[in-house]
Amino acid sequence: MLHPRNVVCPLVTNAVKTPVATESAPFPYVALFVLATAVFMSVTAEMMPTGLLPEMSAELGVTESQIGLLVTLFAVAVVITAVPLSAMTRRFSRHTVIVGVLLAVAATSTFSALAPSYGLLAFARVLGGTAHGLFWAVVGVYAAHLVPRHQIARAVAITTGGGTLAFVLGVPAATVVGHAFGWRVPFLAIAVLSLCASLLIAKRLPRMPAPGPRVKPAPDARAEPSSETGVKLSRLKRLDPTVPGVAVICVIIGILMVGHYSLYTYVTPFLIGQLGVPIGNVGGMLFVYGVAGALGLLIAGFVFGGRPTFGVGIALVVTGASVLVLSLWASNPWLSIPAFALWGIALGVIPTLMQARVLHVASPAITDTAAAFYSTAFNIGIGGGALVGGLLLSGFGLESLPLFYLLLLFVSGALLWISVIVSHRRHAATLA
């Protein structure tokens, strides 16, 4: 499943970032794959607790819902700190920032592995989320810096593919290792690998200059006071007509991710308790889910790329059917395992196409801002889903998680349907 976070941007911008790469330069596959490796480390570090809930819960003496709260703390730290830290580090080279962030990921992962108590582990996760948020605020800019403008989408797709690989390989591998050797070992492994990735980036990637301070234009001294006020007012951005459509999409993806992560955060106890999967096979099931998500990405790009809204609608129906099967017939492996894989495929489709829908709806003047808000909504969904899922798990048990997910699927589907109808009516009114 794609982990769609984007460059954090200011609320209003007319600036166009010009890549420094020349048209004749070869496509920088090596540099982009190195960045994708860094993305892989960061996303794996974020989502590892989802596969290690039983081990972490037993050793630390807390409930599984409290372990799930670690995902919420991580996501909340991302949402709160990404924008201010991005602004605070503007005077530093993006190359230096990425290397520093990966060193921070290595340090916080080591801290997590050595934490003797739940409280210290939670603190380490907050620090890790802070580094993670700054990482996602600069990695897309860095990828775009390496290529000409017409290759930016391709470069960012390769880089963020590391997030997909984290779900296909990183989280399942961490789960298998954690079950075999204890939950602390995967955190130490991520620390070592993040350190190696930081050294690799320091040696292999070209340096990117700091963005530099934003300079405000000097006021026109020749203008009359009233005229000057009028000039300033004319420079203020009016509300872009596409903002409501973008806002609806962000609300929809936020609701969807709350539902998704209310179940996915606790997927390990759900697989063991509801599907009857032996604890040693949980890693294999998560691998199947990750591969299914990668297949969903391909379907999103090659089948529904030109019709993102239709693709999202189909994926919502498939997700609803899959989660319904997991709710009613979880103990039947002939039904539940295919449903689990279909859920993975559908969730590979939805975030990708919803992001494409944002870019289709947003006017060129606010595409960067729309992408930033989409990323924020996604992170709020991760944190909110883990939190609500933990409360449901503690109060009503595992069987309540898919039911809550189904409810939010219905709500998000209804909002999507209403937004399409309103969009079509506005388009027809414009043509009339």
C-alpha positions in Angstrom: 0.0 0.0 0.0 1.3 3.4 -0.9 2.1 5.6 1.9 1.2 9.0 0.2 2.8 11.9 1.9 3.9 14.9 0.0 6.1 17.9 0.3 4.8 20.3 3.0 4.1 23.6 1.3 3.0 27.1 2.4 -0.7 27.8 2.3 -0.4 30.0 -0.7 2.3 29.9 -3.3 2.9 31.1 -6.9 6.5 30.0 -6.9 7.6 27.4 -9.3 10.5 25.3 -8.2 12.8 24.8 -11.1 14.8 21.6 -11.0 18.5 22.0 -11.5 18.9 18.9 -13.7 19.5 19.6 -17.4 17.4 18.1 -20.1 20.4 16.1 -21.5 21.4 14.6 -18.2 20.7 10.8 -17.8 17.8 9.9 -15.6 19.2 9.6 -12.0 18.0 6.0 -11.2 20.8 5.4 -8.6 20.1 8.6 -6.7 16.3 8.0 -6.7 16.7 4.4 -5.6 18.9 5.6 -2.7 16.1 8.0 -1.7 13.6 5.2 -2.0 15.7 3.2 0.4 15.5 6.0 2.9 11.7 6.1 2.4 11.6 2.4 3.0 13.4 2.8 6.3 11.3 5.6 7.5 7.9 3.9 6.7 9.0 0.6 8.2 10.1 2.3 11.4 6.6 4.0 11.6 4.5 0.9 11.0 6.6 -1.9 12.8 4.4 -2.0 15.9 1.4 -3.2 13.9 3.1 -6.6 13.4 4.6 -6.8 16.9 1.7 -6.0 19.2 1.6 -9.3 21.1 5.3 -9.4 21.9 5.5 -5.7 22.8 2.4 -5.9 24.9 3.6 -8.9 26.9 7.1 -7.6 27.6 6.1 -4.1 28.5 3.1 -5.1 30.6 0.5 -3.0 28.8 -2.5 -3.8 26.6 -2.3 -4.2 22.8 -4.4 -1.1 22.4 -1.8 0.9 24.3 0.9 -0.5 21.9 -1.4 0.6 19.0 -1.4 4.1 20.5 2.3 4.3 19.7 1.3 4.6 16.0 -1.1 7.4 17.0 1.7 9.3 18.8 4.0 8.9 15.8 1.4 10.2 13.4 0.4 13.1 15.7 4.1 14.1 15.9 4.3 14.1 12.1 1.2 16.4 11.8 2.3 18.9 14.4 6.0 19.3 13.6 6.4 18.8 9.9 5.5 22.4 8.8 7.3 24.3 11.6 10.5 22.1 11.3 10.4 22.5 7.5 10.4 26.3 8.0 13.1 26.2 10.7 15.5 24.2 8.5 15.0 26.3 5.3 18.5 27.8 5.6 20.1 24.3 5.6 20.9 22.3 2.5 18.2 19.6 1.8 21.0 17.1 1.5 22.2 17.9 5.0 18.6 17.8 6.3 17.9 14.3 4.9 21.2 12.9 6.2 20.5 14.4 9.6 16.9 13.1 9.7 18.1 9.5 8.9 20.6 9.8 11.7 17.7 10.8 13.9 15.7 7.8 12.8 18.7 5.6 13.7 19.0 7.2 17.1 15.2 7.0 17.9 15.0 3.4 16.7 17.9 2.6 19.0 16.2 4.4 21.8 13.0 2.4 21.1 14.9 -0.9 21.1 16.5 -0.1 24.5 13.6 1.5 26.2 13.0 -0.3 29.5 9.4 1.0 29.9 6.3 1.9 27.9 6.6 5.6 28.8 10.1 5.9 27.5 9.2 3.9 24.4 6.3 6.3 23.8 8.7 9.3 24.1 11.0 7.7 21.6 8.1 7.2 19.2 7.2 10.9 19.4 10.9 11.8 18.6 10.8 9.4 15.7 7.6 10.9 14.4 9.2 14.4 14.5 12.1 13.2 12.4 9.7 11.4 10.1 7.6 14.5 9.5 10.6 16.6 8.5 11.8 13.8 6.3 8.6 13.8 4.3 8.7 17.6 4.1 12.0 17.5 2.1 12.3 14.2 0.3 9.9 15.0 -2.5 11.6 18.4 -3.1 14.9 16.6 -3.3 13.6 14.0 -5.8 12.2 16.8 -7.9 15.5 18.7 -7.7 17.3 15.8 -9.4 15.3 15.8 -12.7 13.9 18.2 -15.3 10.3 19.3 -14.8 8.7 16.8 -17.1 10.2 13.9 -15.2 9.2 15.1 -11.7 6.2 12.7 -11.4 8.3 9.8 -12.5 11.0 10.7 -10.0 8.6 11.1 -7.1 6.8 7.8 -8.0 10.2 5.9 -7.8 11.1 7.6 -4.5 7.7 6.9 -2.8 7.8 3.3 -4.1 10.1 2.7 -1.1 7.0 3.2 1.1 5.1 0.5 -0.8 8.1 -1.8 -0.4 8.0 -1.1 3.3 4.5 -2.7 3.5 5.4 -5.5 1.0 8.7 -6.4 2.7 9.7 -4.2 5.6 6.8 -4.7 8.0 6.4 -8.5 7.3 10.1 -9.0 7.7 10.2 -7.1 10.9 7.2 -9.2 12.1 9.0 -12.5 11.3 12.2 -11.4 13.0 10.4 -10.0 16.0 8.4 -13.2 16.5 11.7 -15.2 16.3 14.1 -13.1 18.3 12.0 -10.5 20.2 10.5 -7.2 19.2 13.6 -5.2 20.1 15.7 -6.8 17.3 13.8 -5.2 14.4 14.1 -1.8 15.9 17.9 -2.3 16.2 18.0 -3.5 12.6 16.2 -0.4 11.4 18.7 1.7 13.4 21.7 0.1 11.7 20.1 0.2 8.2 19.1 3.9 8.7 22.7 4.7 9.6 23.9 2.9 6.5 21.3 4.8 4.4 22.4 8.1 5.8 26.1 7.3 4.9 25.0 6.2 1.4 23.1 9.5 0.8 26.0 11.5 2.1 28.3 9.9 -0.4 26.1 9.2 -3.4 23.6 12.0 -3.7 24.4 15.5 -5.1 24.0 18.4 -2.7 20.9 20.5 -3.0 21.2 24.1 -1.9 19.0 25.5 0.8 15.8 27.1 -0.5 16.7 30.5 1.0 14.6 33.0 2.9 11.3 34.2 1.4 11.7 37.8 0.3 8.6 40.0 0.4 8.4 42.6 -2.4 9.0 46.2 -1.3 6.0 48.4 -1.3 5.6 51.0 -4.0 6.6 54.2 -2.4 5.0 56.3 -5.2 1.5 55.0 -4.5 -0.9 57.0 -2.5 -1.9 55.5 0.9 -5.4 54.6 -0.3 -3.9 53.2 -3.5 -1.2 51.3 -1.6 -3.9 49.7 0.5 -5.8 48.8 -2.7 -2.6 47.2 -4.2 -2.1 45.1 -1.1 -5.6 44.0 -1.1 -5.4 43.0 -4.7 -2.4 40.9 -4.0 -4.3 38.9 -1.4 -5.3 35.5 -2.6 -9.0 35.1 -3.1 -10.5 31.8 -2.2 -9.7 29.5 -5.1 -13.0 28.0 -6.5 -11.5 24.5 -6.4 -10.8 24.7 -2.6 -14.2 23.2 -1.6 -13.6 20.2 -3.9 -10.1 19.6 -2.5 -11.4 20.0 1.1 -14.1 17.3 0.4 -11.5 14.9 -0.9 -9.2 15.5 2.1 -12.2 14.8 4.4 -13.0 11.6 2.5 -9.4 10.3 2.7 -9.2 11.2 6.4 -12.4 9.3 7.2 -11.2 6.3 5.1 -7.9 6.2 6.8 -9.5 6.4 10.3 -11.5 3.3 9.3 -8.6 1.6 7.7 -6.1 2.1 10.5 -8.6 1.3 13.2 -8.4 -2.2 11.9 -5.0 -2.4 10.3 -3.1 -1.1 13.4 -4.5 -4.2 15.2 -4.2 -6.6 12.3 -1.9 -9.0 14.2 -4.3 -9.7 17.1 -7.2 -9.7 14.5 -5.4 -12.4 12.4 -4.6 -14.5 15.4 -7.9 -14.0 17.4 -10.5 -13.9 14.6 -8.9 -15.7 11.6 -7.1 -18.3 13.7 -3.7 -17.6 12.0 -0.8 -19.1 14.1 1.5 -16.4 15.4 4.4 -17.7 13.3 2.4 -17.2 10.1 1.4 -13.6 10.7 4.4 -12.3 8.9 3.5 -14.4 5.8 0.0 -13.0 5.9 1.3 -9.4 6.1 3.6 -10.2 3.2 0.5 -11.3 1.1 -1.2 -8.1 2.1 1.7 -6.0 1.0 2.1 -7.8 -2.3 -1.6 -7.3 -2.9 -1.2 -3.6 -2.2 1.6 -3.4 -4.8 -0.7 -5.1 -7.3 -3.3 -2.5 -6.4 -0.8 0.2 -7.3 -0.4 -1.3 -10.7 -4.1 -1.5 -11.2 -4.5 2.1 -10.1 -1.9 3.3 -12.7 -2.7 1.1 -15.7 -6.5 0.5 -15.3 -8.0 3.5 -13.5 -5.3 6.2 -14.2 -7.6 8.1 -16.5 -10.7 7.7 -14.3 -9.6 8.0 -10.7 -13.1 8.7 -9.3 -14.6 5.6 -10.9 -11.6 3.6 -9.7 -12.0 4.8 -6.1 -15.7 3.9 -6.2 -14.9 0.3 -7.4 -12.2 0.0 -4.7 -14.6 1.2 -2.0 -17.1 -1.5 -3.0 -14.4 -4.2 -3.0 -13.1 -3.0 0.4 -16.6 -3.1 1.8 -17.2 -6.6 0.6 -13.8 -7.8 1.8 -14.2 -6.3 5.3 -17.8 -7.6 5.5 -16.5 -11.2 4.8 -13.8 -10.6 7.5 -16.5 -9.6 9.9 -18.9 -12.4 9.3 -16.8 -15.4 8.1 -13.4 -14.7 9.7 -13.0 -18.3 10.9 -13.5 -19.7 7.3 -10.0 -19.6 5.7 -11.4 -20.2 2.2 -13.3 -16.9 2.5 -11.3 -14.8 4.9 -7.8 -15.2 3.3 -8.9 -14.2 -0.2 -10.9 -11.3 1.4 -7.8 -10.2 3.3 -5.8 -10.2 0.0 -8.6 -8.3 -1.8 -8.6 -5.7 1.0 -4.9 -5.2 0.3 -5.5 -4.7 -3.4 -8.3 -2.2 -2.8 -6.2 -0.2 -0.4 -3.4 -0.1 -2.9 -5.8 1.5 -5.3 -7.6 4.1 -3.1 -4.9 6.4 -1.8 -3.2 6.6 -5.2 -6.4 7.5 -7.0 -7.6 9.8 -4.3 -4.3 11.7 -4.7 -4.8 11.8 -8.5 -8.3 13.1 -7.9 -6.9 15.9 -5.7 -4.6 16.9 -8.6 -7.5 16.7 -11.1 -9.8 18.9 -9.0 -7.2 21.5 -7.7 -6.5 24.4 -10.0 -2.8 24.8 -11.0 -2.4 27.7 -8.5 -3.1 25.4 -5.4 -1.8 22.0 -6.5 1.1 22.1 -4.0 -1.1 23.2 -1.2 -3.8 20.6 -2.0 -1.1 17.9 -1.9 0.1 19.1 1.4 -3.4 19.1 2.9 -4.0 15.6 1.5 -0.8 14.4 3.2 -2.0 16.0 6.5 -5.4 14.4 6.2 -3.8 11.0 5.6 -1.7 11.4 8.7 -4.6 12.5 10.8 -6.4 9.3 9.6 -3.5 7.1 10.7 -3.3 8.6 14.2 -7.1 8.8 14.6 -7.6 5.3 13.4 -5.1 3.8 15.7 -6.6 5.7 18.6 -10.2 4.9 17.9 -9.3 1.3 17.1 -7.6 1.0 20.5 -10.6 2.3 22.3 -12.9 -0.1 20.4 -10.6 -3.0 21.1 -10.5 -2.3 24.8 -14.3 -1.7 25.1 -15.9 -4.0 22.6 -13.3 -6.5 21.4 -11.8 -7.4 18.0 -15.1 -8.1 16.3 -16.0 -4.4 16.6 -13.1 -3.2 14.4 -14.4 -4.3 11.0 -17.9 -3.1 11.9 -16.6 0.4 12.6 -14.6 0.3 9.3 -17.7 -0.6 7.4 -19.6 2.3 8.9 -16.8 4.8 7.8 -16.7 3.2 4.3 -20.4 3.9 3.9 -19.9 7.5 5.1 -16.9 8.1 2.8 -18.7 6.5 -0.2 -21.7 8.7 0.3 -19.5 11.8 0.5 -17.7 10.7 -2.7 -21.0 10.2 -4.5 -22.3 13.6 -3.4 -19.1 15.3 -4.4 -19.3 13.8 -7.9 -22.9 14.9 -8.3 -22.1 18.5 -7.2 -19.1 18.6 -9.5 -21.1 17.5 -12.5 -23.8 20.1 -11.8 -21.3 22.9 -11.5 -19.6 21.8 -14.7 -23.0 21.7 -16.5 -23.9 25.2 -15.1 -20.5 26.5 -16.4 -21.2 25.2 -19.9 -24.8 26.5 -19.9 
